[in-house]
Amino acid sequence: MVQVVRARDSSPEHFGWEKIELKPNAGSVLLPLSWGLLPLALTLIVYFTDTGMNLINFLGGGSVILMLVGGIGAVSTRQGIFNSLKVGLGFFFSCLSLFSWLMVANNNFAVEWGIASSFLAFVMIFRTLDFIFKDANLIYQTNWSAKSRLPTDFMTGWDIRSRRFTQNTMALKRFDKDSFAHIYGIRTQQGLAIRLDVFGVRMGERFDFRLLGLDLTEFIVEDE
């Protein structure tokens, strides 16, 4: 987890950046996830009663697909979120479970493996969503110019991907396997902007923005 301190550090808002709220909609995430439990429960009933075994592949695969839909609803609002290992693992095990059910359908895996993979996928995707929803949502935005370049001389310890404006990750700084900061471009109704997104800080924890190694004033573009 990211190092946190009680220092009276200043957030990017003190340097002219705007705070952005990009929290995922809980309803669009939890609804398909909860509905995914129904076919998973039916899968167990079919297995133990040995009734309707021809449907077990559809029930098992359907439950995983609904879990993935819920997960996609959570990650779609945060660009670059798969830089977190915990987030990546949740989707990896869900896709692995879906593959397992395909193997069961082709008689290459036992049904028990499919059921076990579904429960593992549910546990992992639940942990992923819990991690995302408890994130402090430290996202900041400032206007940008197409002619501007990232001030790399004022970015300590950053992996620079592109100095030029791009809607992909322009720079990344990792704190540990699940927490990182990255800068990426975005087009708004007012024009171009860049965002500074710090992911992996739990709600209620105070992040020391000095860890970013940025001179935030160097990113402010004067109006032409």
Contacts in CASP RR format, 6 or more apart in sequence:
PFRMAT RR
TARGET T0000
AUTHOR 0000-0000-0000
METHOD contacts of the structure
MODEL  1
MVQVVRARDSSPEHFGWEKIELKPNAGSVLLPLSWGLLPLALTLIVYFTD
TGMNLINFLGGGSVILMLVGGIGAVSTRQGIFNSLKVGLGFFFSCLSLFS
WLMVANNNFAVEWGIASSFLAFVMIFRTLDFIFKDANLIYQTNWSAKSRL
PTDFMTGWDIRSRRFTQNTMALKRFDKDSFAHIYGIRTQQGLAIRLDVFG
VRMGERFDFRLLGLDLTEFIVEDE
1 176 0 8 1.000
1 178 0 8 1.000
1 179 0 8 1.000
1 200 0 8 1.000
1 202 0 8 1.000
2 175 0 8 1.000
2 176 0 8 1.000
2 179 0 8 1.000
2 198 0 8 1.000
2 200 0 8 1.000
2 201 0 8 1.000
2 205 0 8 1.000
2 207 0 8 1.000
2 211 0 8 1.000
3 175 0 8 1.000
3 208 0 8 1.000
3 211 0 8 1.000
4 201 0 8 1.000
4 205 0 8 1.000
4 206 0 8 1.000
4 207 0 8 1.000
4 208 0 8 1.000
5 206 0 8 1.000
5 208 0 8 1.000
6 206 0 8 1.000
7 208 0 8 1.000
7 210 0 8 1.000
9 208 0 8 1.000
9 209 0 8 1.000
9 210 0 8 1.000
10 209 0 8 1.000
11 17 0 8 1.000
11 19 0 8 1.000
11 138 0 8 1.000
11 140 0 8 1.000
11 209 0 8 1.000
12 140 0 8 1.000
12 142 0 8 1.000
12 196 0 8 1.000
12 209 0 8 1.000
12 216 0 8 1.000
13 19 0 8 1.000
13 140 0 8 1.000
15 216 0 8 1.000
15 217 0 8 1.000
15 220 0 8 1.000
16 142 0 8 1.000
16 216 0 8 1.000
16 220 0 8 1.000
17 140 0 8 1.000
17 141 0 8 1.000
17 142 0 8 1.000
17 196 0 8 1.000
17 216 0 8 1.000
17 219 0 8 1.000
18 140 0 8 1.000
18 141 0 8 1.000
18 142 0 8 1.000
19 139 0 8 1.000
19 140 0 8 1.000
20 139 0 8 1.000
20 140 0 8 1.000
20 141 0 8 1.000
20 195 0 8 1.000
21 137 0 8 1.000
21 139 0 8 1.000
22 77 0 8 1.000
22 78 0 8 1.000
22 137 0 8 1.000
22 139 0 8 1.000
23 77 0 8 1.000
23 133 0 8 1.000
23 137 0 8 1.000
24 73 0 8 1.000
24 74 0 8 1.000
24 75 0 8 1.000
24 76 0 8 1.000
24 77 0 8 1.000
24 78 0 8 1.000
24 132 0 8 1.000
24 133 0 8 1.000
25 73 0 8 1.000
26 133 0 8 1.000
28 70 0 8 1.000
28 73 0 8 1.000
29 70 0 8 1.000
29 71 0 8 1.000
29 73 0 8 1.000
29 74 0 8 1.000
29 129 0 8 1.000
30 70 0 8 1.000
30 129 0 8 1.000
31 70 0 8 1.000
32 66 0 8 1.000
32 67 0 8 1.000
32 69 0 8 1.000
32 70 0 8 1.000
33 66 0 8 1.000
33 67 0 8 1.000
33 70 0 8 1.000
33 71 0 8 1.000
33 125 0 8 1.000
33 126 0 8 1.000
33 129 0 8 1.000
35 66 0 8 1.000
36 62 0 8 1.000
36 63 0 8 1.000
36 66 0 8 1.000
36 67 0 8 1.000
37 63 0 8 1.000
37 122 0 8 1.000
38 63 0 8 1.000
39 59 0 8 1.000
39 60 0 8 1.000
39 61 0 8 1.000
39 62 0 8 1.000
39 63 0 8 1.000
39 66 0 8 1.000
40 59 0 8 1.000
40 60 0 8 1.000
40 63 0 8 1.000
40 118 0 8 1.000
40 119 0 8 1.000
40 122 0 8 1.000
42 59 0 8 1.000
43 56 0 8 1.000
43 59 0 8 1.000
43 60 0 8 1.000
43 63 0 8 1.000
43 115 0 8 1.000
43 118 0 8 1.000
44 115 0 8 1.000
45 51 0 8 1.000
46 52 0 8 1.000
46 53 0 8 1.000
46 55 0 8 1.000
46 56 0 8 1.000
46 59 0 8 1.000
47 53 0 8 1.000
47 56 0 8 1.000
47 111 0 8 1.000
47 115 0 8 1.000
53 111 0 8 1.000
56 104 0 8 1.000
56 111 0 8 1.000
57 101 0 8 1.000
57 104 0 8 1.000
57 105 0 8 1.000
60 101 0 8 1.000
60 114 0 8 1.000
60 115 0 8 1.000
60 118 0 8 1.000
61 97 0 8 1.000
61 98 0 8 1.000
61 101 0 8 1.000
61 118 0 8 1.000
63 118 0 8 1.000
63 122 0 8 1.000
64 94 0 8 1.000
64 97 0 8 1.000
64 98 0 8 1.000
64 101 0 8 1.000
64 118 0 8 1.000
64 121 0 8 1.000
65 98 0 8 1.000
67 94 0 8 1.000
67 121 0 8 1.000
67 122 0 8 1.000
67 125 0 8 1.000
68 91 0 8 1.000
68 94 0 8 1.000
68 95 0 8 1.000
68 98 0 8 1.000
68 125 0 8 1.000
70 125 0 8 1.000
70 129 0 8 1.000
71 91 0 8 1.000
71 125 0 8 1.000
71 128 0 8 1.000
71 129 0 8 1.000
74 128 0 8 1.000
74 129 0 8 1.000
74 132 0 8 1.000
74 133 0 8 1.000
75 81 0 8 1.000
75 82 0 8 1.000
75 87 0 8 1.000
75 91 0 8 1.000
75 132 0 8 1.000
78 132 0 8 1.000
78 197 0 8 1.000
78 199 0 8 1.000
79 169 0 8 1.000
79 184 0 8 1.000
79 195 0 8 1.000
79 197 0 8 1.000
80 169 0 8 1.000
80 182 0 8 1.000
80 184 0 8 1.000
80 197 0 8 1.000
80 199 0 8 1.000
81 87 0 8 1.000
81 132 0 8 1.000
81 199 0 8 1.000
82 88 0 8 1.000
82 91 0 8 1.000
83 172 0 8 1.000
83 174 0 8 1.000
83 180 0 8 1.000
83 182 0 8 1.000
83 199 0 8 1.000
84 131 0 8 1.000
84 177 0 8 1.000
84 178 0 8 1.000
84 179 0 8 1.000
84 180 0 8 1.000
84 199 0 8 1.000
84 200 0 8 1.000
85 177 0 8 1.000
85 178 0 8 1.000
86 127 0 8 1.000
86 128 0 8 1.000
86 131 0 8 1.000
86 177 0 8 1.000
86 178 0 8 1.000
87 128 0 8 1.000
87 131 0 8 1.000
87 132 0 8 1.000
87 178 0 8 1.000
88 128 0 8 1.000
89 124 0 8 1.000
89 128 0 8 1.000
90 121 0 8 1.000
90 124 0 8 1.000
90 125 0 8 1.000
90 127 0 8 1.000
90 128 0 8 1.000
91 125 0 8 1.000
91 128 0 8 1.000
92 124 0 8 1.000
93 117 0 8 1.000
93 120 0 8 1.000
93 121 0 8 1.000
93 124 0 8 1.000
93 125 0 8 1.000
94 121 0 8 1.000
94 124 0 8 1.000
94 125 0 8 1.000
96 117 0 8 1.000
96 121 0 8 1.000
97 114 0 8 1.000
97 117 0 8 1.000
97 118 0 8 1.000
97 120 0 8 1.000
97 121 0 8 1.000
100 109 0 8 1.000
100 113 0 8 1.000
100 114 0 8 1.000
100 117 0 8 1.000
101 114 0 8 1.000
101 117 0 8 1.000
101 118 0 8 1.000
103 109 0 8 1.000
103 113 0 8 1.000
104 110 0 8 1.000
104 111 0 8 1.000
104 113 0 8 1.000
104 114 0 8 1.000
131 178 0 8 1.000
131 200 0 8 1.000
134 202 0 8 1.000
134 203 0 8 1.000
135 199 0 8 1.000
135 200 0 8 1.000
135 201 0 8 1.000
135 202 0 8 1.000
135 203 0 8 1.000
136 198 0 8 1.000
136 200 0 8 1.000
136 201 0 8 1.000
136 202 0 8 1.000
136 203 0 8 1.000
136 204 0 8 1.000
136 205 0 8 1.000
136 207 0 8 1.000
137 203 0 8 1.000
138 197 0 8 1.000
138 198 0 8 1.000
138 199 0 8 1.000
138 201 0 8 1.000
138 207 0 8 1.000
139 195 0 8 1.000
139 196 0 8 1.000
139 197 0 8 1.000
139 198 0 8 1.000
140 195 0 8 1.000
140 196 0 8 1.000
140 197 0 8 1.000
141 186 0 8 1.000
141 193 0 8 1.000
141 194 0 8 1.000
141 195 0 8 1.000
141 196 0 8 1.000
142 193 0 8 1.000
142 194 0 8 1.000
142 196 0 8 1.000
142 219 0 8 1.000
142 220 0 8 1.000
142 221 0 8 1.000
143 190 0 8 1.000
143 191 0 8 1.000
143 192 0 8 1.000
143 193 0 8 1.000
143 221 0 8 1.000
144 165 0 8 1.000
144 185 0 8 1.000
144 192 0 8 1.000
144 193 0 8 1.000
144 194 0 8 1.000
144 221 0 8 1.000
145 165 0 8 1.000
145 192 0 8 1.000
145 221 0 8 1.000
145 224 0 8 1.000
146 165 0 8 1.000
146 192 0 8 1.000
148 165 0 8 1.000
148 221 0 8 1.000
149 163 0 8 1.000
149 164 0 8 1.000
150 160 0 8 1.000
150 162 0 8 1.000
150 163 0 8 1.000
150 170 0 8 1.000
150 171 0 8 1.000
150 183 0 8 1.000
150 219 0 8 1.000
151 215 0 8 1.000
151 218 0 8 1.000
151 219 0 8 1.000
152 158 0 8 1.000
152 160 0 8 1.000
152 163 0 8 1.000
154 214 0 8 1.000
154 215 0 8 1.000
154 218 0 8 1.000
155 171 0 8 1.000
155 213 0 8 1.000
155 214 0 8 1.000
156 213 0 8 1.000
156 214 0 8 1.000
157 173 0 8 1.000
157 213 0 8 1.000
158 171 0 8 1.000
158 172 0 8 1.000
158 173 0 8 1.000
158 213 0 8 1.000
158 214 0 8 1.000
159 171 0 8 1.000
159 172 0 8 1.000
159 173 0 8 1.000
159 174 0 8 1.000
160 170 0 8 1.000
160 171 0 8 1.000
161 168 0 8 1.000
161 169 0 8 1.000
161 170 0 8 1.000
161 171 0 8 1.000
161 172 0 8 1.000
162 168 0 8 1.000
162 170 0 8 1.000
162 171 0 8 1.000
163 170 0 8 1.000
164 170 0 8 1.000
165 185 0 8 1.000
165 192 0 8 1.000
165 194 0 8 1.000
166 184 0 8 1.000
166 185 0 8 1.000
167 184 0 8 1.000
167 185 0 8 1.000
167 186 0 8 1.000
167 187 0 8 1.000
168 184 0 8 1.000
168 185 0 8 1.000
169 182 0 8 1.000
169 183 0 8 1.000
169 184 0 8 1.000
170 182 0 8 1.000
170 183 0 8 1.000
170 184 0 8 1.000
170 185 0 8 1.000
170 194 0 8 1.000
171 182 0 8 1.000
171 183 0 8 1.000
172 180 0 8 1.000
172 181 0 8 1.000
172 182 0 8 1.000
172 183 0 8 1.000
173 180 0 8 1.000
173 181 0 8 1.000
173 182 0 8 1.000
173 212 0 8 1.000
173 213 0 8 1.000
174 180 0 8 1.000
175 181 0 8 1.000
175 211 0 8 1.000
178 200 0 8 1.000
179 198 0 8 1.000
179 199 0 8 1.000
179 200 0 8 1.000
179 201 0 8 1.000
180 198 0 8 1.000
180 199 0 8 1.000
180 200 0 8 1.000
181 196 0 8 1.000
181 197 0 8 1.000
181 198 0 8 1.000
181 199 0 8 1.000
181 212 0 8 1.000
182 196 0 8 1.000
182 197 0 8 1.000
182 199 0 8 1.000
183 194 0 8 1.000
183 195 0 8 1.000
183 196 0 8 1.000
183 197 0 8 1.000
184 194 0 8 1.000
184 195 0 8 1.000
184 197 0 8 1.000
185 192 0 8 1.000
185 193 0 8 1.000
185 194 0 8 1.000
185 195 0 8 1.000
186 192 0 8 1.000
186 193 0 8 1.000
186 194 0 8 1.000
186 195 0 8 1.000
187 193 0 8 1.000
194 219 0 8 1.000
196 212 0 8 1.000
196 214 0 8 1.000
198 207 0 8 1.000
198 212 0 8 1.000
201 207 0 8 1.000
209 216 0 8 1.000
END
